[in-house]
Amino acid sequence: MIKTILIDDEQHCITRLQNLIERHPNTFNIVATCYTVEEALDLVPKLQPDLVFLDIKIHEKTGFDFLKEIDTINFKIIFTTAFDNFAIKAFKFSAFDYLLKPIDNDDFSDSIIRLKSELSHQSIENQIQSLFNNLKPNQNKIISLPSLTGFETLKVEDIIHLEADTNITHIFTKDKKMVVSKPIKFYEDLLDDTIFFKTHKSYLININHVKKYYKGKQGYVIMSNNAQVPVSVRKKDEFLRRFD
């Protein structure tokens, strides 16, 4: 069973989580509920949970205050928040799961499916640092990409282009390629559309890495890693306007 701690300052939110958890018998063992950051800082190191449901706003403090005080983070985190705001995009960049309050049963079940496939005791320190970086306004973004051993972080500015392959995406930098089990639409929605441009239904490019453009019936660009990426006819004019 997954040793679980709930951290939230509102009893009705704790009760809602408990009710949702009860719908997944023989999956969770709730070892503590915490209503303050101080209480969580005392109990989490002692109880060594596998999973923490972590509220964002906890009285006058935040869940991020709690994470900054934990020496070693070797538990999975599912954030819970009533606000669909800037933090949500940071969660997506850093590959953290989150639930919007009031928590929907289907959303909760989807999170548990993902949790079971990802649960491990590996440290997520790099993922946490990525999150803290991405919570800072105007900061160069760092994206966390799932790998066979956990997560690998990557500076967004280093991404040259992305290529769709059914429901997976190939992500290219200067010196490597990563394969991620998410559709390219996920990254199209996530990445800044003033920098990343979809030249073709299967390609998303970083326009800062464009070296050359070749016009013609089937135009294409040469990227900084010398990759050749097609520019569809219907995307041609919009693409060229980026360089006016």
C-alpha positions as CSV (number, residue, x, y, z in Angstrom):
1,M,0.0,0.0,0.0
2,I,1.1,3.6,-0.6
3,K,2.0,5.3,2.6
4,T,0.2,8.7,2.3
5,I,0.2,12.0,4.1
6,L,-2.5,14.7,3.5
7,I,-1.4,18.4,4.0
8,D,-4.2,20.9,3.9
9,D,-5.5,23.6,6.2
10,E,-9.2,23.0,5.5
11,Q,-11.0,20.1,7.0
12,H,-13.5,19.8,4.2
13,C,-10.7,19.4,1.7
14,I,-9.1,16.7,3.9
15,T,-12.4,14.9,4.1
16,R,-12.9,15.1,0.3
17,L,-9.5,13.5,-0.2
18,Q,-10.2,10.8,2.3
19,N,-13.5,10.0,0.6
20,L,-11.8,9.8,-2.8
21,I,-9.0,7.6,-1.4
22,E,-11.6,5.2,0.1
23,R,-12.8,4.5,-3.5
24,H,-9.4,2.9,-4.1
25,P,-9.3,0.1,-1.5
26,N,-6.0,-1.6,-0.7
27,T,-4.1,1.2,-2.5
28,F,-3.4,3.9,0.2
29,N,-2.5,3.9,3.9
30,I,-3.1,7.4,5.3
31,V,-0.5,7.7,8.1
32,A,-1.1,11.4,8.9
33,T,-3.1,14.5,8.1
34,C,-1.4,17.9,8.6
35,Y,-3.1,21.2,8.9
36,T,0.0,23.5,9.1
37,V,3.4,23.6,7.5
38,E,5.1,23.2,10.9
39,E,3.1,20.0,11.6
40,A,4.1,18.7,8.2
41,L,7.8,19.5,8.7
42,D,7.6,17.5,12.0
43,L,5.8,14.4,10.7
44,V,7.0,13.9,7.1
45,P,10.6,13.2,8.0
46,K,9.6,10.8,10.8
47,L,6.9,8.9,8.8
48,Q,8.8,8.7,5.5
49,P,5.7,8.6,3.2
50,D,5.6,7.4,-0.4
51,L,3.1,10.1,-1.4
52,V,2.1,13.6,-0.1
53,F,-1.1,15.4,-1.2
54,L,0.1,19.0,-0.8
55,D,-2.1,22.1,-0.7
56,I,-0.7,25.3,-2.2
57,K,-2.1,27.8,0.3
58,I,-1.7,26.6,4.0
59,H,-2.8,29.4,6.3
60,E,-0.2,32.2,5.9
61,K,2.3,29.9,4.2
62,T,2.5,27.7,1.1
63,G,3.3,24.2,0.1
64,F,6.4,25.6,-1.5
65,D,7.6,26.8,2.0
66,F,7.2,23.2,3.2
67,L,9.2,21.8,0.3
68,K,12.1,24.3,0.8
69,E,12.5,23.2,4.4
70,I,12.7,19.4,3.6
71,D,16.3,18.2,3.5
72,T,15.6,15.1,1.3
73,I,12.5,14.7,-0.8
74,N,12.1,11.0,-1.7
75,F,8.3,10.9,-1.9
76,K,5.9,11.6,-4.8
77,I,3.8,14.8,-4.6
78,I,0.4,15.6,-5.9
79,F,-0.4,19.3,-5.5
80,T,-3.9,20.4,-4.7
81,T,-5.0,24.0,-5.4
82,A,-8.2,26.1,-5.8
83,F,-6.4,28.4,-8.3
84,D,-5.9,27.8,-12.0
85,N,-3.0,30.3,-12.2
86,F,0.7,30.8,-13.0
87,A,1.6,27.8,-10.7
88,I,-0.3,25.4,-12.9
89,K,2.0,26.1,-15.9
90,A,5.0,25.6,-13.6
91,F,3.6,22.2,-12.5
92,K,3.3,21.2,-16.2
93,F,6.8,22.4,-17.0
94,S,8.2,20.5,-14.1
95,A,6.1,17.3,-14.7
96,F,4.3,17.5,-11.4
97,D,0.8,16.2,-11.0
98,Y,-1.9,18.5,-9.6
99,L,-5.6,18.5,-8.8
100,L,-7.9,21.5,-9.0
101,K,-10.3,22.0,-6.1
102,P,-13.1,21.0,-5.8
103,I,-11.4,17.7,-6.7
104,D,-13.3,15.7,-9.4
105,N,-13.5,12.0,-9.0
106,D,-12.4,11.3,-12.6
107,D,-9.4,13.7,-12.2
108,F,-8.4,11.9,-9.0
109,S,-8.6,8.5,-10.6
110,D,-6.5,9.7,-13.6
111,S,-3.8,10.9,-11.2
112,I,-3.8,7.6,-9.4
113,I,-3.3,5.7,-12.6
114,R,-0.3,8.0,-13.4
115,L,1.0,7.6,-9.9
116,K,1.0,3.8,-10.0
117,S,3.0,3.8,-13.2
118,E,5.6,6.3,-11.9
119,L,5.9,5.6,-8.2
120,S,9.5,5.1,-7.0
121,H,11.6,6.1,-4.1
122,Q,14.1,8.0,-6.2
123,S,15.0,11.5,-5.1
124,I,13.1,14.2,-7.1
125,E,15.5,17.1,-6.0
126,N,16.1,18.1,-9.7
127,Q,12.4,18.1,-10.4
128,I,11.8,20.3,-7.3
129,Q,14.6,22.8,-8.4
130,S,13.0,22.9,-11.8
131,L,9.6,23.8,-10.2
132,F,11.1,26.6,-8.0
133,N,12.9,28.0,-11.1
134,N,9.7,27.9,-13.2
135,L,7.7,29.7,-10.4
136,K,9.9,32.8,-10.8
137,P,8.5,35.3,-13.3
138,N,10.6,36.1,-16.4
139,Q,13.0,33.2,-15.6
140,N,14.4,31.0,-18.3
141,K,12.2,27.9,-18.1
142,I,13.4,24.5,-17.3
143,I,11.3,21.6,-18.4
144,S,11.3,18.2,-16.7
145,L,11.0,15.2,-19.1
146,P,10.2,11.7,-17.8
147,S,12.9,9.1,-18.5
148,L,13.3,5.4,-17.7
149,T,15.0,6.2,-14.4
150,G,12.9,9.2,-13.3
151,F,13.1,12.7,-14.8
152,E,15.7,14.7,-16.8
153,T,15.6,18.4,-16.8
154,L,16.3,20.5,-19.9
155,K,16.5,24.3,-20.6
156,V,13.7,25.2,-22.8
157,E,16.0,27.6,-24.8
158,D,18.1,24.5,-25.7
159,I,15.2,22.7,-27.5
160,I,15.7,23.0,-31.2
161,H,12.7,21.2,-32.5
162,L,10.0,18.6,-31.6
163,E,8.7,15.9,-33.9
164,A,5.4,14.0,-33.4
165,D,5.3,10.2,-33.7
166,T,1.7,9.2,-33.1
167,N,1.3,9.7,-29.3
168,I,4.9,10.2,-28.5
169,T,7.2,13.2,-29.1
170,H,10.9,13.3,-30.1
171,I,12.6,16.3,-28.6
172,F,15.9,17.4,-30.2
173,T,18.7,19.6,-28.7
174,K,22.2,20.2,-30.1
175,D,23.7,17.0,-28.8
176,K,20.8,14.6,-28.0
177,K,17.3,13.4,-28.7
178,M,14.7,12.4,-26.1
179,V,11.6,10.4,-26.6
180,V,8.6,11.4,-24.4
181,S,5.3,9.6,-24.1
182,K,3.2,12.7,-24.6
183,P,1.6,14.0,-27.8
184,I,3.2,17.0,-29.5
185,K,-0.1,19.0,-28.7
186,F,0.9,18.9,-25.0
187,Y,4.1,20.8,-25.8
188,E,2.4,23.1,-28.3
189,D,0.1,24.2,-25.6
190,L,2.8,24.4,-22.9
191,L,5.7,26.2,-24.8
192,D,5.7,29.9,-25.5
193,D,4.1,30.4,-28.9
194,T,6.2,33.6,-29.6
195,I,9.3,31.3,-29.7
196,F,7.9,27.9,-30.7
197,F,6.1,27.6,-34.1
198,K,4.3,24.7,-35.6
199,T,5.6,24.5,-39.2
200,H,3.7,21.3,-40.0
201,K,1.3,19.0,-38.2
202,S,4.2,16.9,-37.0
203,Y,6.8,19.6,-36.2
204,L,7.3,22.3,-33.6
205,I,10.4,24.4,-34.0
206,N,12.3,27.0,-31.9
207,I,12.5,29.9,-34.3
208,N,15.7,31.1,-32.5
209,H,17.4,28.0,-33.9
210,V,16.4,28.5,-37.5
211,K,19.5,28.8,-39.8
212,K,18.0,28.8,-43.3
213,Y,14.7,28.7,-45.0
214,Y,14.3,27.2,-48.5
215,K,11.1,28.3,-50.4
216,G,9.3,26.2,-52.9
217,K,6.2,24.0,-53.2
218,Q,7.4,22.1,-50.2
219,G,9.4,24.6,-48.3
220,Y,11.7,23.6,-45.4
221,V,14.0,25.1,-42.8
222,I,17.5,24.0,-41.7
223,M,17.8,24.2,-37.9
224,S,20.9,24.8,-35.9
225,N,21.5,21.1,-35.5
226,N,21.3,20.8,-39.3
227,A,18.0,19.0,-39.1
228,Q,15.7,19.6,-42.1
229,V,12.1,20.4,-41.0
230,P,9.2,20.9,-43.5
231,V,7.1,24.1,-43.6
232,S,3.6,23.3,-44.9
233,V,2.0,25.4,-47.5
234,R,-0.7,26.7,-45.2
235,K,1.9,27.6,-42.6
236,K,4.3,29.4,-45.0
237,D,3.0,32.9,-44.8
238,E,2.6,32.9,-41.0
239,F,6.1,31.5,-40.7
240,L,7.6,34.2,-42.9
241,R,5.9,36.9,-40.9
242,R,7.9,35.8,-37.8
243,F,11.0,37.1,-39.6
244,D,9.6,40.4,-41.0
